[in-house]
């Protein structure tokens, strides 16, 4: 998986059980040792993050059926909305104060608390219908534990994802500088590797939950097992090295730290890059809501939705690695946007009577494969684009906005699903069409800014 990196210095000293990768190493680096340390720390980050996050997606997906419907619905809305707000204000402050690695550790611990709360909520159902496999009546304890856990989970998601973005960008920057390679090459490779681990663990977690339920384990017990795995992942990550950007910028006030993400709002680039995040968010809502209920369930039955979503994640993992081999990120983003556009066009053609999805049967897997390819770009190439356009001190705020944009789409669809449902296919189509032009405009603005900055530098 990992490319032949070379970095790190012998001046590194253990701190609290981990290696600290210094921002400005002194002396001649031992490249063999630095290669080993960098490969080790990036692998630990990928595995620990992916395992921790996979344990959270399971109770989130199953909550509306395992818990009483209103409890699951409101809890998930709280988590999405909390993640959006945290990404803008709390996460940038935490990352600026304690660094990206410690931010990720905080997020992982909060994720573990969320899964524990979900497990307790699942165990405190007032009236569980064994035949239907769902909770019919909630207890006060179920309401308290799941809503509280959802608040904690929203905080954890915002802090963890922003920390991961800053950690990722700093790693790519450091390796690129020490290897003498373009940073854009490293962001492409690292993003693909991270996405492959992340999506693979998601598939394993969902299939494992289904298998454990089939052998008779209750969902409460499954969630407790996953909570234990979330804690294991956090402990694993303590062994990773600390990697910080060498261009961290000047010290910020408390208010400045909290406003790192919002401070980028006047920058047109942050909005020109938003289309990939928004397209994925609305497309995921369209697939999970409209397509699953109107096409997949009548054709194949609801029991196969889990299988099809696993296919989507598997295709996304393979696609992320494949897209990293394309000549440029622009090509990958263009192909990813075409996949989302194709989903919208197929569904619009069905409405017009040009195709008939009602008779596609297993041919509907085409829509899930297209969704997986588009998600592969979102989970990998998109991360590299944000790191390229907002390097150094700007990367934490940029990744906070990246998370805000996608969760904004999720939250909007979640809260106003009945109102937005008829228009979702058109929203996906329009956003998909705007994705590639937005990327090219953002890169053009970035290039112009870099040229202007170079002109202002004094001649040597």
DRENTI-427960 format. One record per residue (C-alpha): x, y, z; residue number from 1; residue in one letter. Coordinates in nm, 2 decimals. Last residue first. Layout:
REM residues N
x|y|z|lumtor|kolfi
X|Y|Z|NUM|A
...
//
This chain:
REM residues 460
x|y|z|lumtor|kolfi
1.79|3.65|-0.38|460|X
1.50|3.87|-0.52|459|X
1.25|3.98|-0.26|458|X
0.92|3.79|-0.26|457|X
0.63|3.99|-0.38|456|X
0.63|3.83|-0.73|455|X
0.61|3.49|-0.57|454|X
0.30|3.58|-0.37|453|X
0.13|3.71|-0.69|452|X
0.21|3.38|-0.86|451|X
0.08|3.18|-0.57|450|X
-0.24|3.38|-0.56|449|X
-0.29|3.33|-0.94|448|X
-0.24|2.96|-0.91|447|X
-0.49|2.93|-0.62|446|X
-0.75|3.13|-0.82|445|X
-0.70|2.90|-1.12|444|X
-0.72|2.59|-0.89|443|X
-1.05|2.71|-0.75|442|X
-1.18|2.78|-1.10|441|X
-1.09|2.43|-1.21|440|X
-1.25|2.27|-0.91|439|X
-1.58|2.48|-0.95|438|X
-1.59|2.38|-1.32|437|X
-1.56|2.01|-1.22|436|X
-1.83|2.02|-0.95|435|X
-2.10|2.24|-1.12|434|X
-2.25|1.96|-1.33|433|X
-2.27|1.73|-1.02|432|X
-2.44|2.01|-0.82|431|X
-2.70|2.05|-1.09|430|X
-2.77|1.68|-1.12|429|X
-2.78|1.61|-0.75|428|X
-3.02|1.90|-0.69|427|X
-3.24|1.77|-0.97|426|X
-3.26|1.43|-0.82|425|X
-3.33|1.58|-0.48|424|X
-3.62|1.79|-0.59|423|X
-3.91|1.54|-0.51|422|X
-3.74|1.44|-0.18|421|X
-3.68|1.80|-0.05|420|X
-4.00|1.86|0.13|419|X
-4.04|1.51|0.28|418|X
-3.67|1.49|0.37|417|X
-3.66|1.83|0.54|416|X
-3.46|1.74|0.86|415|X
-3.25|1.46|0.72|414|X
-3.20|1.62|0.38|413|X
-3.08|1.95|0.54|412|X
-2.86|1.76|0.79|411|X
-2.69|1.54|0.52|410|X
-2.62|1.85|0.30|409|X
-2.49|2.05|0.59|408|X
-2.29|1.74|0.70|407|X
-2.11|1.75|0.36|406|X
-2.03|2.13|0.38|405|X
-1.93|2.13|0.74|404|X
-1.68|1.85|0.69|403|X
-1.51|2.04|0.41|402|X
-1.53|2.36|0.62|401|X
-1.34|2.20|0.90|400|X
-1.10|2.06|0.65|399|X
-1.02|2.41|0.53|398|X
-0.98|2.54|0.88|397|X
-0.73|2.27|0.96|396|X
-0.55|2.32|0.63|395|X
-0.49|2.69|0.64|394|X
-0.18|2.67|0.86|393|X
0.00|2.46|0.60|392|X
-0.17|2.39|0.27|391|X
-0.52|2.50|0.16|390|X
-0.54|2.43|-0.22|389|X
-0.33|2.11|-0.21|388|X
-0.48|1.97|0.12|387|X
-0.84|2.04|-0.01|386|X
-0.76|1.86|-0.33|385|X
-0.61|1.56|-0.15|384|X
-0.92|1.52|0.06|383|X
-1.14|1.54|-0.26|382|X
-0.92|1.27|-0.42|381|X
-0.99|1.02|-0.14|380|X
-1.33|1.00|0.03|379|X
-1.52|1.20|-0.23|378|X
-1.35|1.03|-0.53|377|X
-1.44|0.68|-0.39|376|X
-1.78|0.81|-0.32|375|X
-1.84|0.88|-0.68|374|X
-1.73|0.52|-0.77|373|X
-1.95|0.38|-0.49|372|X
-2.26|0.58|-0.61|371|X
-2.20|0.45|-0.96|370|X
-2.18|0.09|-0.83|369|X
-2.50|0.15|-0.62|368|X
-2.69|0.27|-0.93|367|X
-2.57|-0.02|-1.14|366|X
-2.69|-0.26|-0.86|365|X
-3.03|-0.17|-0.99|364|X
-2.97|-0.43|-1.26|363|X
-3.06|-0.68|-0.98|362|X
-3.43|-0.62|-1.06|361|X
-3.44|-0.38|-1.35|360|X
-3.81|-0.40|-1.41|359|X
-3.93|-0.12|-1.20|358|X
-3.63|0.09|-1.32|357|X
-3.82|0.15|-1.65|356|X
-3.63|0.36|-1.90|355|X
-3.76|0.63|-2.13|354|X
-4.07|0.68|-1.91|353|X
-3.99|1.04|-1.82|352|X
-3.96|0.95|-1.46|351|X
-3.73|0.66|-1.55|350|X
-3.52|0.90|-1.76|349|X
-3.50|1.13|-1.45|348|X
-3.37|0.83|-1.25|347|X
-3.11|0.74|-1.50|346|X
-3.01|1.11|-1.54|345|X
-2.96|1.15|-1.16|344|X
-2.75|0.84|-1.13|343|X
-2.54|0.94|-1.43|342|X
-2.47|1.29|-1.28|341|X
-2.34|1.12|-0.97|340|X
-2.11|0.90|-1.18|339|X
-2.00|1.20|-1.40|338|X
-1.90|1.38|-1.09|337|X
-1.66|1.10|-1.00|336|X
-1.51|1.10|-1.35|335|X
-1.45|1.48|-1.33|334|X
-1.31|1.46|-0.98|333|X
-1.07|1.19|-1.10|332|X
-0.96|1.38|-1.41|331|X
-0.90|1.70|-1.20|330|X
-0.70|1.49|-0.95|329|X
-0.44|1.43|-1.23|328|X
-0.27|1.15|-1.43|327|X
-0.50|0.88|-1.29|326|X
-0.33|0.62|-1.06|325|X
-0.50|0.76|-0.75|324|X
-0.84|0.70|-0.92|323|X
-0.78|0.33|-0.90|322|X
-0.70|0.32|-0.53|321|X
-1.01|0.53|-0.45|320|X
-1.22|0.31|-0.69|319|X
-1.13|-0.01|-0.50|318|X
-1.25|0.14|-0.17|317|X
-1.55|0.31|-0.33|316|X
-1.65|-0.02|-0.50|315|X
-1.64|-0.19|-0.16|314|X
-1.84|0.09|0.00|313|X
-2.11|0.06|-0.27|312|X
-2.12|-0.32|-0.25|311|X
-2.17|-0.29|0.13|310|X
-2.46|-0.05|0.05|309|X
-2.61|-0.32|-0.18|308|X
-2.58|-0.59|0.08|307|X
-2.74|-0.38|0.35|306|X
-3.03|-0.29|0.11|305|X
-3.08|-0.66|0.03|304|X
-3.32|-0.72|0.32|303|X
-3.54|-0.43|0.21|302|X
-3.68|-0.64|-0.08|301|X
-3.55|-0.69|-0.43|300|X
-3.77|-0.49|-0.67|299|X
-4.01|-0.31|-0.43|298|X
-3.73|-0.24|-0.18|297|X
-3.48|-0.13|-0.44|296|X
-3.69|0.11|-0.64|295|X
-3.90|0.35|-0.43|294|X
-3.77|0.30|-0.08|293|X
-3.40|0.25|-0.15|292|X
-3.39|0.50|-0.44|291|X
-3.57|0.78|-0.25|290|X
-3.40|0.76|0.09|289|X
-3.06|0.61|0.10|288|X
-2.99|0.69|-0.27|287|X
-3.12|1.05|-0.25|286|X
-2.95|1.11|0.09|285|X
-2.62|0.98|-0.05|284|X
-2.66|1.19|-0.36|283|X
-2.73|1.50|-0.15|282|X
-2.42|1.46|0.06|281|X
-2.20|1.35|-0.23|280|X
-2.30|1.65|-0.44|279|X
-2.25|1.89|-0.15|278|X
-1.90|1.77|-0.08|277|X
-1.80|1.77|-0.44|276|X
-1.96|2.12|-0.49|275|X
-1.78|2.28|-0.20|274|X
-1.45|2.33|-0.38|273|X
-1.57|2.66|-0.53|272|X
-1.70|2.76|-0.19|271|X
-1.36|2.72|-0.01|270|X
-1.19|2.88|-0.31|269|X
-1.38|3.20|-0.29|268|X
-1.20|3.30|0.03|267|X
-1.44|3.52|0.24|266|X
-1.54|3.20|0.43|265|X
-1.19|3.12|0.53|264|X
-1.21|3.29|0.87|263|X
-1.51|3.07|0.95|262|X
-1.28|2.77|0.97|261|X
-1.02|2.93|1.20|260|X
-1.28|3.11|1.41|259|X
-1.23|2.91|1.73|258|X
-0.85|2.96|1.71|257|X
-0.89|3.33|1.65|256|X
-1.12|3.37|1.95|255|X
-0.87|3.20|2.18|254|X
-0.59|3.42|2.02|253|X
-0.37|3.28|1.75|252|X
0.00|3.21|1.74|251|X
0.16|3.28|1.39|250|X
0.14|3.02|1.11|249|X
0.18|2.64|1.13|248|X
0.41|2.62|0.83|247|X
0.62|2.32|0.94|246|X
0.30|2.12|0.96|245|X
0.27|1.88|1.26|244|X
0.32|1.51|1.28|243|X
0.30|1.34|1.62|242|X
0.39|0.97|1.59|241|X
0.14|0.69|1.63|240|X
0.15|0.47|1.94|239|X
-0.15|0.65|2.10|238|X
-0.34|0.55|1.79|237|X
-0.37|0.19|1.92|236|X
-0.53|0.30|2.24|235|X
-0.79|0.49|2.04|234|X
-0.85|0.18|1.82|233|X
-0.89|-0.04|2.13|232|X
-1.15|0.20|2.27|231|X
-1.35|0.18|1.95|230|X
-1.32|-0.20|1.96|229|X
-1.47|-0.20|2.30|228|X
-1.76|0.02|2.18|227|X
-1.80|-0.23|1.89|226|X
-1.85|-0.52|2.14|225|X
-2.10|-0.31|2.33|224|X
-2.28|-0.23|2.01|223|X
-2.31|-0.60|1.93|222|X
-2.45|-0.67|2.28|221|X
-2.71|-0.40|2.23|220|X
-2.79|-0.54|1.89|219|X
-2.86|-0.88|2.03|218|X
-2.65|-1.18|1.93|217|X
-2.85|-1.46|1.78|216|X
-2.63|-1.60|1.50|215|X
-2.79|-1.37|1.25|214|X
-2.72|-1.06|1.46|213|X
-2.35|-1.15|1.46|212|X
-2.35|-1.19|1.08|211|X
-2.53|-0.86|1.03|210|X
-2.29|-0.68|1.26|209|X
-1.99|-0.84|1.09|208|X
-2.11|-0.73|0.74|207|X
-2.14|-0.37|0.87|206|X
-1.80|-0.37|1.04|205|X
-1.62|-0.54|0.75|204|X
-1.77|-0.29|0.49|203|X
-1.67|0.01|0.71|202|X
-1.32|-0.13|0.77|201|X
-1.27|-0.16|0.39|200|X
-1.39|0.20|0.34|199|X
-1.14|0.35|0.59|198|X
-0.85|0.14|0.48|197|X
-0.90|0.22|0.11|196|X
-0.97|0.59|0.18|195|X
-0.64|0.62|0.37|194|X
-0.45|0.47|0.09|193|X
-0.61|0.69|-0.17|192|X
-0.56|1.00|0.03|191|X
-0.19|0.91|0.08|190|X
-0.13|0.87|-0.29|189|X
-0.31|1.18|-0.41|188|X
-0.17|1.40|-0.13|187|X
0.18|1.28|-0.21|186|X
0.16|1.37|-0.58|185|X
0.01|1.71|-0.49|184|X
0.30|1.78|-0.26|183|X
0.54|1.77|-0.55|182|X
0.85|1.55|-0.47|181|X
1.18|1.65|-0.32|180|X
1.17|1.36|-0.08|179|X
1.20|1.56|0.24|178|X
0.96|1.84|0.13|177|X
0.70|1.60|-0.01|176|X
0.72|1.38|0.30|175|X
0.66|1.68|0.53|174|X
0.37|1.82|0.33|173|X
0.19|1.49|0.29|172|X
0.22|1.42|0.66|171|X
0.10|1.78|0.75|170|X
-0.20|1.74|0.52|169|X
-0.30|1.40|0.67|168|X
-0.27|1.53|1.03|167|X
-0.47|1.84|0.94|166|X
-0.74|1.63|0.78|165|X
-0.74|1.37|1.06|164|X
-0.78|1.65|1.32|163|X
-1.08|1.80|1.13|162|X
-1.24|1.45|1.10|161|X
-1.19|1.37|1.47|160|X
-1.30|1.70|1.62|159|X
-1.62|1.72|1.41|158|X
-1.71|1.35|1.46|157|X
-1.64|1.36|1.83|156|X
-1.86|1.66|1.89|155|X
-2.14|1.50|1.70|154|X
-2.09|1.18|1.89|153|X
-2.11|1.35|2.23|152|X
-2.44|1.52|2.12|151|X
-2.56|1.18|1.99|150|X
-2.46|1.01|2.32|149|X
-2.68|1.25|2.51|148|X
-2.97|1.19|2.27|147|X
-2.91|0.81|2.29|146|X
-2.87|0.79|2.67|145|X
-3.16|1.02|2.77|144|X
-3.42|0.89|2.52|143|X
-3.34|0.52|2.59|142|X
-3.35|0.59|2.97|141|X
-3.69|0.75|2.94|140|X
-3.81|0.43|2.78|139|X
-3.90|0.39|2.42|138|X
-4.18|0.19|2.26|137|X
-4.20|-0.01|1.94|136|X
-3.84|-0.12|1.92|135|X
-3.77|-0.32|1.60|134|X
-3.72|-0.67|1.48|133|X
-4.07|-0.70|1.33|132|X
-4.13|-1.04|1.49|131|X
-3.93|-0.97|1.80|130|X
-4.12|-0.65|1.87|129|X
-3.93|-0.47|2.15|128|X
-4.14|-0.28|2.40|127|X
-3.97|-0.05|2.65|126|X
-3.62|-0.05|2.49|125|X
-3.34|-0.02|2.74|124|X
-3.07|-0.24|2.59|123|X
-3.06|-0.04|2.26|122|X
-3.01|0.28|2.46|121|X
-2.73|0.12|2.66|120|X
-2.56|0.02|2.33|119|X
-2.61|0.36|2.18|118|X
-2.46|0.52|2.49|117|X
-2.15|0.29|2.46|116|X
-2.13|0.38|2.09|115|X
-2.13|0.75|2.17|114|X
-1.87|0.71|2.44|113|X
-1.64|0.53|2.20|112|X
-1.68|0.82|1.95|111|X
-1.59|1.07|2.22|110|X
-1.27|0.87|2.28|109|X
-1.19|0.87|1.91|108|X
-1.25|1.25|1.89|107|X
-1.02|1.32|2.18|106|X
-0.75|1.10|2.02|105|X
-0.79|1.28|1.69|104|X
-0.75|1.61|1.86|103|X
-0.44|1.48|2.03|102|X
-0.29|1.39|1.69|101|X
-0.39|1.72|1.52|100|X
-0.26|1.96|1.78|99|X
-0.37|2.06|2.14|98|X
-0.48|2.42|2.10|97|X
-0.51|2.47|1.73|96|X
-0.69|2.14|1.69|95|X
-0.93|2.21|1.98|94|X
-1.02|2.55|1.85|93|X
-1.07|2.43|1.49|92|X
-1.29|2.14|1.63|91|X
-1.52|2.37|1.84|90|X
-1.62|2.64|1.59|89|X
-1.69|2.52|1.23|88|X
-1.66|2.14|1.25|87|X
-1.85|2.15|1.58|86|X
-2.15|2.32|1.42|85|X
-2.17|2.06|1.14|84|X
-2.11|1.77|1.37|83|X
-2.38|1.88|1.61|82|X
-2.63|1.91|1.33|81|X
-2.55|1.55|1.21|80|X
-2.55|1.41|1.56|79|X
-2.87|1.59|1.67|78|X
-3.04|1.46|1.35|77|X
-2.93|1.11|1.43|76|X
-3.07|1.13|1.78|75|X
-3.40|1.28|1.66|74|X
-3.45|0.99|1.41|73|X
-3.33|0.72|1.64|72|X
-3.55|0.83|1.93|71|X
-3.84|0.89|1.70|70|X
-3.81|0.54|1.55|69|X
-3.78|0.35|1.88|68|X
-3.43|0.20|1.88|67|X
-3.30|-0.09|1.67|66|X
-3.48|0.04|1.36|65|X
-3.38|0.41|1.35|64|X
-3.05|0.33|1.52|63|X
-2.92|0.08|1.27|62|X
-2.72|0.32|1.05|61|X
-2.58|0.52|1.34|60|X
-2.52|0.21|1.55|59|X
-2.30|0.07|1.27|58|X
-2.13|0.40|1.16|57|X
-1.97|0.43|1.50|56|X
-1.77|0.11|1.50|55|X
-1.64|0.19|1.15|54|X
-1.50|0.52|1.28|53|X
-1.28|0.36|1.54|52|X
-1.15|0.09|1.30|51|X
-1.08|0.33|1.02|50|X
-0.90|0.58|1.25|49|X
-0.69|0.32|1.41|48|X
-0.60|0.15|1.08|47|X
-0.52|0.46|0.89|46|X
-0.33|0.63|1.18|45|X
-0.13|0.32|1.25|44|X
-0.03|0.29|0.88|43|X
0.07|0.66|0.87|42|X
0.28|0.62|1.18|41|X
0.46|0.31|1.07|40|X
0.53|0.43|0.72|39|X
0.67|0.75|0.86|38|X
0.88|0.58|1.12|37|X
1.03|0.33|0.88|36|X
1.12|0.59|0.62|35|X
1.27|0.81|0.89|34|X
1.49|0.52|1.00|33|X
1.61|0.45|0.65|32|X
1.66|0.82|0.58|31|X
1.88|0.89|0.87|30|X
1.85|1.27|0.86|29|X
2.16|1.49|0.84|28|X
2.15|1.76|1.11|27|X
1.85|1.93|1.26|26|X
1.49|1.84|1.20|25|X
1.25|2.14|1.17|24|X
0.90|2.04|1.25|23|X
1.00|1.75|1.48|22|X
0.83|1.42|1.44|21|X
0.74|1.32|1.79|20|X
0.76|0.94|1.86|19|X
0.50|0.80|2.09|18|X
0.50|0.65|2.44|17|X
0.44|0.98|2.63|16|X
0.71|1.16|2.43|15|X
0.98|0.95|2.26|14|X
1.27|1.16|2.11|13|X
1.32|1.25|1.74|12|X
1.66|1.41|1.67|11|X
1.73|1.12|1.43|10|X
1.52|1.29|1.17|9|X
1.21|1.20|0.97|8|X
1.17|1.15|0.60|7|X
1.19|0.91|0.31|6|X
0.88|0.75|0.15|5|X
0.87|0.46|-0.08|4|X
0.49|0.44|-0.14|3|X
0.26|0.25|0.11|2|X
0.00|0.00|0.00|1|X
//
